């Protein structure tokens, strides 16, 4: 703000007189003084180093504790490079793209201070995602997809809170709500049809074999493609096991090799493609893999939306849990860090529930028959 030299009192550092212009200038100076003094008090309260330059920087919004949303996005991105899987990093990049789009389209800005984040910002961002129609997509985002984006955003903001870049967590009252969805898997009959189908095209046969291998090991696409002979080791039982780490979580996985899986390993041991890559199976991109699985589903008469991840679901349900393998063992085989993750599969196996209840009925009947028999003998 500017005033003529004639109005300025250099001793009092205030404007002279009682004119409207002088009163306006003096009010502004008082407000600035109060804000600067507050910055000073905050620094003293937090036991921070206090200098004139640091007080000025905090007042101007340039202090070390005045961080923006873009600052935490950039920091989280660098931290994620060494700690997260490539797929997870890609997912965070998509979430970051939607955050920037929300800032540009709705708030008409490219960035905001972290201390401006509040519960309303989260609700408005969630509403934006629910109503946004991604380019090239047939539908708007599903509710669960929106929740995943908000969860990733929350992880970045929580990191800022732990770094003490913000004084309070704006997500403290926000709770995610996911819609329950049944995990699709192949039945024993569908899996048998898939295994025995004769494909006239070799590329479809290779993809089918990768899928079946996953059905009998529970290993994901990214981990199967990286398997080599060095991942096959002699286990505690003296038999072949696959020993690897999940690319997604770095969790160690040890899986005994069932006969079907061993036959597939033997089938590709001297294949021209595996001889070049030195992997257990021919390498193929995830996009092509899932594209060819659509052709395979049509050929085998499978009406379900066949994706490679369904193989892990099939391993968890049809191959293991349905055949009486304890859920703790299945959780270990899948490389889950929490058994609650595995329990999702246990909920969908009606046949297993039926078999378990039938066993209970038989046991209760047998116990009753024994009691009757003992009573007759005593009489």
MARBA-249279 format. One record per residue (C-alpha): residue number from 1; x, y, z; residue in one letter. Coordinates in Angstrom, 2 decimals, decimal comma, always signed. Example, Ala and Ser with C-alpha at 12.3 -4.5 7.8 and 13.67 -1.06 7.14 Angstrom:
BEGIN
PT   n       u       v       w res
PT   1  +12,30   -4,50   +7,80   A
PT   2  +13,67   -1,06   +7,14   S
This chain:
BEGIN
PT   n       u       v       w res
PT   1   +0,00   +0,00   +0,00   X
PT   2   +1,22   +3,49   -0,76   X
PT   3   +0,62   +6,93   +0,87   X
PT   4   +2,18  +10,37   +0,33   X
PT   5   +5,32  +11,15   +2,38   X
PT   6   +3,45  +14,03   +4,00   X
PT   7   +1,01  +11,62   +5,70   X
PT   8   +3,67   +9,33   +7,18   X
PT   9   +4,86   +9,62  +10,83   X
PT  10   +8,31   +8,05  +10,82   X
PT  11   +8,58   +7,85  +14,65   X
PT  12   +5,22   +6,13  +15,23   X
PT  13   +5,42   +4,12  +11,99   X
PT  14   +1,82   +5,06  +11,34   X
PT  15   -0,11   +7,44   +9,09   X
PT  16   -0,73  +10,94  +10,48   X
PT  17   -4,15  +12,47  +11,03   X
PT  18   -7,68  +11,10  +11,16   X
PT  19   -8,59  +11,10   +7,49   X
PT  20  -10,29   +8,06   +5,91   X
PT  21   -7,08   +7,23   +4,05   X
PT  22   -4,98   +7,43   +7,23   X
PT  23   -7,44   +5,26   +9,21   X
PT  24   -7,47   +2,64   +6,44   X
PT  25   -3,67   +2,51   +6,33   X
PT  26   -3,33   +2,26  +10,12   X
PT  27   -5,97   -0,50  +10,33   X
PT  28   -4,10   -2,50   +7,69   X
PT  29   -0,78   -2,04   +9,56   X
PT  30   -2,38   -3,21  +12,84   X
PT  31   -3,75   -6,32  +11,13   X
PT  32   -0,38   -7,16   +9,59   X
PT  33   +1,33   -6,60  +12,96   X
PT  34   -1,11   -9,01  +14,66   X
PT  35   -0,55  -11,70  +12,01   X
PT  36   +3,24  -11,36  +12,21   X
PT  37   +3,09  -11,53  +16,01   X
PT  38   +0,96  -14,70  +15,75   X
PT  39   +3,58  -16,28  +13,45   X
PT  40   +6,23  -15,41  +16,02   X
PT  41   +4,19  -16,91  +18,90   X
PT  42   +3,52  -20,12  +16,96   X
PT  43   +7,25  -20,57  +16,32   X
PT  44   +8,10  -19,98  +19,99   X
PT  45   +5,33  -22,40  +21,11   X
PT  46   +6,69  -25,14  +18,79   X
PT  47  +10,27  -24,54  +19,99   X
PT  48  +11,32  -23,56  +16,48   X
PT  49  +14,33  -21,40  +15,65   X
PT  50  +13,11  -17,78  +15,53   X
PT  51  +14,71  -15,22  +13,24   X
PT  52  +13,30  -12,16  +11,47   X
PT  53  +13,67  -13,91   +8,10   X
PT  54  +11,84  -17,05   +9,29   X
PT  55   +9,01  -14,99  +10,82   X
PT  56   +8,68  -13,07   +7,54   X
PT  57   +8,73  -16,30   +5,51   X
PT  58   +5,97  -17,84   +7,65   X
PT  59   +3,86  -14,69   +7,35   X
PT  60   +4,26  -14,68   +3,54   X
PT  61   +3,38  -18,37   +3,33   X
PT  62   +6,90  -19,35   +2,33   X
PT  63   +7,96  -21,01   +5,58   X
PT  64   +9,16  -24,59   +5,85   X
PT  65   +5,87  -25,64   +7,48   X
PT  66   +3,69  -24,05   +4,82   X
PT  67   +3,44  -26,89   +2,32   X
PT  68   +1,07  -27,39   -0,58   X
PT  69   -0,84  -30,37   -1,91   X
PT  70   +1,59  -30,60   -4,83   X
PT  71   +4,51  -30,73   -2,36   X
PT  72   +3,14  -33,89   -0,70   X
PT  73   +2,25  -35,46   -4,07   X
PT  74   +5,83  -34,95   -5,25   X
PT  75   +7,33  -36,18   -1,96   X
PT  76   +5,09  -39,26   -1,89   X
PT  77   +5,99  -40,01   -5,52   X
PT  78   +9,72  -40,04   -4,77   X
PT  79   +9,21  -42,15   -1,65   X
PT  80   +7,03  -44,64   -3,57   X
PT  81   +9,70  -45,27   -6,22   X
PT  82  +11,73  -47,38   -3,81   X
PT  83   +8,96  -48,88   -1,68   X
PT  84   +5,96  -49,70   -3,91   X
PT  85   +5,39  -52,07   -6,82   X
PT  86   +5,22  -50,60  -10,33   X
PT  87   +1,50  -51,35  -10,62   X
PT  88   +0,75  -49,56   -7,35   X
PT  89   +2,81  -46,57   -8,48   X
PT  90   +0,74  -46,42  -11,70   X
PT  91   -2,47  -46,47   -9,63   X
PT  92   -1,22  -43,55   -7,52   X
PT  93   -0,36  -41,66  -10,72   X
PT  94   -3,98  -42,04  -11,89   X
PT  95   -5,27  -40,74   -8,53   X
PT  96   -2,87  -37,77   -8,72   X
PT  97   -4,20  -37,00  -12,21   X
PT  98   -7,77  -36,81  -10,87   X
PT  99   -6,69  -34,60   -7,93   X
PT 100   -5,11  -32,12  -10,37   X
PT 101   -8,16  -32,29  -12,63   X
PT 102  -10,43  -31,52   -9,66   X
PT 103   -8,27  -28,53   -8,67   X
PT 104   -8,32  -27,17  -12,23   X
PT 105  -11,96  -27,82  -13,12   X
PT 106  -13,73  -27,17   -9,82   X
PT 107  -11,48  -24,94   -7,71   X
PT 108   -9,98  -23,13  -10,73   X
PT 109   -6,45  -23,40   -9,33   X
PT 110   -3,36  -25,54   -9,86   X
PT 111   -2,50  -26,02   -6,17   X
PT 112   -3,67  -25,30   -2,60   X
PT 113   -2,02  -25,16   +0,82   X
PT 114   -2,26  -28,38   +2,84   X
PT 115   -3,81  -26,45   +5,74   X
PT 116   -6,77  -25,71   +3,42   X
PT 117   -7,69  -29,40   +3,27   X
PT 118  -10,76  -30,21   +5,33   X
PT 119  -13,68  -32,64   +5,45   X
PT 120  -15,62  -30,58   +2,90   X
PT 121  -12,73  -30,81   +0,41   X
PT 122  -12,79  -34,61   +0,71   X
PT 123  -16,58  -34,78   +0,24   X
PT 124  -16,46  -32,46   -2,77   X
PT 125  -13,60  -34,42   -4,34   X
PT 126  -15,54  -37,66   -3,80   X
PT 127  -18,60  -36,13   -5,49   X
PT 128  -16,41  -34,98   -8,40   X
PT 129  -15,12  -38,54   -8,92   X
PT 130  -18,65  -39,99   -8,78   X
PT 131  -19,84  -37,61  -11,51   X
PT 132  -16,69  -37,62  -13,66   X
PT 133  -16,79  -39,69  -16,86   X
PT 134  -13,25  -40,76  -17,84   X
PT 135  -12,47  -40,30  -21,54   X
PT 136  -12,81  -43,51  -23,52   X
PT 137  -14,56  -45,39  -20,72   X
PT 138  -18,04  -46,85  -21,38   X
PT 139  -19,24  -45,90  -17,89   X
PT 140  -18,54  -43,48  -15,07   X
PT 141  -16,39  -44,73  -12,19   X
PT 142  -17,89  -47,37   -9,95   X
PT 143  -18,36  -46,62   -6,27   X
PT 144  -15,51  -48,95   -5,27   X
PT 145  -13,15  -47,29   -7,78   X
PT 146  -13,95  -43,90   -6,27   X
PT 147  -13,23  -45,28   -2,80   X
PT 148   -9,83  -46,60   -3,95   X
PT 149   -8,89  -43,14   -5,30   X
PT 150   -9,93  -41,50   -2,02   X
PT 151   -7,95  -44,10   -0,06   X
PT 152   -4,81  -43,33   -2,08   X
PT 153   -5,38  -39,61   -1,55   X
PT 154   -5,76  -40,33   +2,15   X
PT 155   -2,40  -42,13   +2,27   X
PT 156   -0,68  -39,06   +0,82   X
PT 157   -2,40  -36,70   +3,28   X
PT 158   -1,65  -39,04   +6,20   X
PT 159   +2,01  -38,96   +5,19   X
PT 160   +1,88  -35,14   +5,31   X
PT 161   +0,33  -35,37   +8,80   X
PT 162   +3,10  -37,69  +10,02   X
PT 163   +5,69  -35,32   +8,52   X
PT 164   +4,03  -32,53  +10,56   X
PT 165   +3,29  -30,57   +7,40   X
PT 166   -0,28  -30,18   +8,68   X
PT 167   -1,51  -29,86  +12,26   X
PT 168   -4,61  -32,05  +11,93   X
PT 169   -5,75  -34,97   +9,79   X
PT 170   -8,72  -33,92   +7,61   X
PT 171   -9,65  -37,60   +7,14   X
PT 172  -10,24  -38,17  +10,86   X
PT 173  -14,04  -38,38  +10,38   X
PT 174  -14,09  -39,86   +6,87   X
PT 175  -14,92  -43,57   +6,54   X
PT 176  -14,70  -45,56   +3,27   X
PT 177  -17,78  -47,52   +2,18   X
PT 178  -17,23  -50,39   -0,24   X
PT 179  -19,95  -52,28   -2,10   X
PT 180  -19,67  -56,02   -1,54   X
PT 181  -18,87  -58,01   -4,64   X
PT 182  -18,57  -61,75   -5,00   X
PT 183  -15,18  -62,94   -6,26   X
PT 184  -15,71  -64,91   -9,46   X
PT 185  -13,87  -68,20   -9,89   X
PT 186  -14,06  -71,28  -12,10   X
PT 187  -15,97  -74,32  -10,88   X
PT 188  -14,31  -77,74  -10,95   X
PT 189  -16,22  -78,57  -14,14   X
PT 190  -15,21  -75,30  -15,87   X
PT 191  -11,58  -75,78  -14,85   X
PT 192  -11,61  -79,36  -16,18   X
PT 193  -13,09  -78,21  -19,52   X
PT 194  -10,42  -75,52  -19,78   X
PT 195   -7,59  -77,97  -19,01   X
PT 196   -8,68  -80,59  -21,55   X
PT 197   -9,74  -78,32  -24,43   X
PT 198   -7,62  -78,77  -27,59   X
PT 199   -6,71  -75,36  -29,03   X
PT 200   -5,85  -75,19  -32,73   X
PT 201   -3,86  -71,97  -32,14   X
PT 202   -0,62  -72,23  -30,17   X
PT 203   -0,79  -68,72  -28,62   X
PT 204   -4,16  -69,61  -27,03   X
PT 205   -2,73  -72,87  -25,70   X
PT 206   +0,21  -71,01  -24,10   X
PT 207   -2,12  -68,51  -22,41   X
PT 208   -4,40  -71,35  -21,24   X
PT 209   -1,38  -73,12  -19,72   X
PT 210   -0,31  -69,98  -17,86   X
PT 211   -3,84  -69,59  -16,51   X
PT 212   -4,08  -73,24  -15,42   X
PT 213   -0,64  -73,01  -13,78   X
PT 214   -1,92  -70,08  -11,72   X
PT 215   -5,06  -72,07  -10,84   X
PT 216   -2,85  -74,77   -9,28   X
PT 217   -0,28  -72,49   -7,60   X
PT 218   -2,17  -69,26   -6,80   X
PT 219   +0,74  -67,23   -8,22   X
PT 220   -0,19  -63,97   -9,99   X
PT 221   +0,64  -63,08  -13,59   X
PT 222   +3,47  -60,67  -12,69   X
PT 223   +5,14  -63,30  -10,49   X
PT 224   +4,69  -66,21  -12,92   X
PT 225   +6,31  -64,29  -15,79   X
PT 226   +9,38  -63,67  -13,62   X
PT 227   +9,80  -67,31  -12,49   X
PT 228  +13,04  -69,11  -13,45   X
PT 229  +14,57  -72,50  -12,62   X
PT 230  +16,22  -70,86   -9,60   X
PT 231  +12,75  -70,42   -8,06   X
PT 232  +12,25  -74,21   -7,91   X
PT 233  +13,73  -75,62   -4,69   X
PT 234  +13,49  -78,77   -2,64   X
PT 235  +11,00  -78,21   +0,17   X
PT 236  +10,76  -79,56   +3,71   X
PT 237   +9,06  -82,69   +2,35   X
PT 238  +11,85  -83,42   -0,14   X
PT 239   +9,64  -82,43   -3,10   X
PT 240   +9,75  -79,50   -5,51   X
PT 241   +8,44  -76,16   -4,25   X
PT 242   +8,23  -72,74   -5,90   X
PT 243   +9,94  -70,16   -3,72   X
PT 244   +9,50  -66,51   -4,71   X
PT 245   +8,39  -63,08   -3,48   X
PT 246   +5,19  -61,33   -4,46   X
PT 247   +6,08  -58,38   -6,65   X
PT 248   +3,12  -56,45   -5,25   X
PT 249   +3,90  -56,74   -1,52   X
PT 250   +7,42  -58,29   -1,39   X
PT 251   +5,89  -61,04   +0,79   X
PT 252   +7,74  -64,40   +0,57   X
PT 253   +5,69  -67,16   -1,05   X
PT 254   +6,44  -70,91   -0,87   X
PT 255   +4,13  -73,20   -2,84   X
PT 256   +4,45  -77,00   -3,13   X
PT 257   +4,19  -77,92   -6,84   X
PT 258   +1,10  -80,04   -7,60   X
PT 259   +1,26  -82,59  -10,43   X
PT 260   -0,64  -80,43  -12,94   X
PT 261   +1,70  -77,49  -12,31   X
PT 262   +4,78  -79,72  -12,59   X
PT 263   +3,58  -81,11  -15,94   X
PT 264   +3,24  -77,57  -17,30   X
PT 265   +6,75  -76,65  -16,11   X
PT 266   +8,11  -79,76  -17,86   X
PT 267   +6,14  -78,92  -21,02   X
PT 268   +7,91  -75,57  -21,47   X
PT 269  +11,35  -76,53  -20,14   X
PT 270  +12,88  -76,77  -23,63   X
PT 271  +10,48  -74,43  -25,45   X
PT 272  +12,29  -72,08  -27,92   X
PT 273  +10,82  -68,99  -26,21   X
PT 274  +11,81  -70,01  -22,65   X
PT 275  +15,31  -70,94  -23,80   X
PT 276  +15,80  -67,31  -24,87   X
PT 277  +14,18  -65,64  -21,83   X
PT 278  +15,42  -68,31  -19,35   X
PT 279  +12,03  -68,20  -17,64   X
PT 280   +9,75  -71,13  -16,76   X
PT 281   +7,07  -69,92  -19,19   X
PT 282   +6,94  -67,86  -22,42   X
PT 283   +6,71  -64,14  -21,64   X
PT 284   +3,57  -62,30  -22,78   X
PT 285   +2,17  -58,85  -21,92   X
PT 286   -0,70  -58,59  -19,44   X
PT 287   -2,87  -56,76  -22,00   X
PT 288   -2,53  -59,51  -24,62   X
PT 289   -2,96  -62,18  -21,96   X
PT 290   -6,38  -60,90  -20,88   X
PT 291   -7,39  -60,28  -24,50   X
PT 292   -6,64  -63,88  -25,45   X
PT 293   -8,48  -65,12  -22,35   X
PT 294  -11,70  -63,72  -23,89   X
PT 295  -11,13  -65,95  -26,91   X
PT 296  -10,39  -68,90  -24,64   X
PT 297  -13,59  -68,35  -22,65   X
PT 298  -15,66  -68,29  -25,85   X
PT 299  -13,99  -71,46  -27,15   X
PT 300  -14,53  -73,37  -23,87   X
PT 301  -18,09  -72,12  -23,37   X
PT 302  -17,23  -70,22  -20,17   X
PT 303  -19,78  -67,42  -19,68   X
PT 304  -17,86  -65,64  -16,92   X
PT 305  -15,63  -62,61  -17,53   X
PT 306  -12,38  -64,56  -17,66   X
PT 307   -9,40  -62,52  -16,43   X
PT 308   -6,03  -63,82  -15,30   X
PT 309   -6,65  -62,78  -11,70   X
PT 310   -9,59  -65,19  -11,65   X
PT 311   -6,98  -67,98  -11,59   X
PT 312   -5,88  -66,92   -8,09   X
PT 313   -9,53  -66,92   -7,00   X
PT 314   -9,95  -70,41   -8,48   X
PT 315   -6,87  -71,65   -6,61   X
PT 316   -8,20  -70,23   -3,34   X
PT 317  -11,69  -71,69   -3,76   X
PT 318  -12,09  -74,64   -6,16   X
PT 319   -8,58  -76,10   -5,77   X
PT 320   -7,81  -75,56   -2,06   X
PT 321  -10,62  -74,45   +0,28   X
PT 322  -13,27  -76,62   -1,38   X
PT 323  -10,98  -79,64   -0,97   X
PT 324  -10,56  -79,06   +2,75   X
PT 325   -7,28  -77,15   +2,87   X
PT 326   -7,37  -74,97   +6,04   X
PT 327   -7,81  -71,26   +5,43   X
PT 328   -4,58  -70,49   +7,34   X
PT 329   -2,64  -72,62   +4,84   X
PT 330   -4,39  -71,01   +1,86   X
PT 331   -3,57  -67,56   +3,22   X
PT 332   +0,11  -68,53   +3,47   X
PT 333   +0,14  -69,98   -0,06   X
PT 334   -1,42  -66,82   -1,52   X
PT 335   +1,08  -64,59   +0,25   X
PT 336   -1,60  -62,67   +2,12   X
PT 337   -0,34  -60,63   +5,05   X
PT 338   -3,75  -60,76   +6,79   X
PT 339   -6,02  -63,79   +7,04   X
PT 340   -9,02  -61,43   +6,70   X
PT 341   -8,04  -61,00   +3,04   X
PT 342   -8,31  -64,76   +2,49   X
PT 343  -11,64  -65,01   +4,33   X
PT 344  -13,29  -63,23   +1,39   X
PT 345  -12,88  -66,44   -0,59   X
PT 346  -14,24  -68,66   +2,17   X
PT 347  -17,54  -66,77   +2,16   X
PT 348  -18,43  -67,74   -1,39   X
PT 349  -18,01  -71,50   -1,26   X
PT 350  -21,55  -72,84   -0,73   X
PT 351  -20,51  -76,41   -1,48   X
PT 352  -17,88  -76,31   +1,28   X
PT 353  -20,47  -74,91   +3,72   X
PT 354  -22,86  -77,67   +2,72   X
PT 355  -20,19  -80,39   +3,14   X
PT 356  -19,12  -79,04   +6,54   X
PT 357  -22,72  -78,91   +7,78   X
PT 358  -23,35  -82,43   +6,49   X
PT 359  -20,29  -83,64   +8,40   X
PT 360  -21,65  -81,92  +11,52   X
PT 361  -25,06  -83,58  +11,04   X
PT 362  -23,43  -87,01  +10,69   X
PT 363  -21,32  -86,40  +13,81   X
PT 364  -24,33  -85,27  +15,87   X
PT 365  -26,35  -88,30  +14,71   X
PT 366  -23,46  -90,61  +15,56   X
PT 367  -23,20  -89,05  +19,03   X
PT 368  -26,94  -89,54  +19,61   X
PT 369  -26,76  -93,17  +18,42   X
PT 370  -23,86  -93,80  +20,83   X
PT 371  -25,86  -92,31  +23,72   X
PT 372  -28,87  -94,52  +22,88   X
PT 373  -26,66  -97,57  +22,59   X
PT 374  -25,02  -96,89  +25,96   X
PT 375  -28,44  -96,37  +27,59   X
PT 376  -29,73  -99,73  +26,27   X
PT 377  -26,59 -101,49  +27,50   X
PT 378  -27,00  -99,93  +30,95   X
PT 379  -30,67 -100,97  +31,12   X
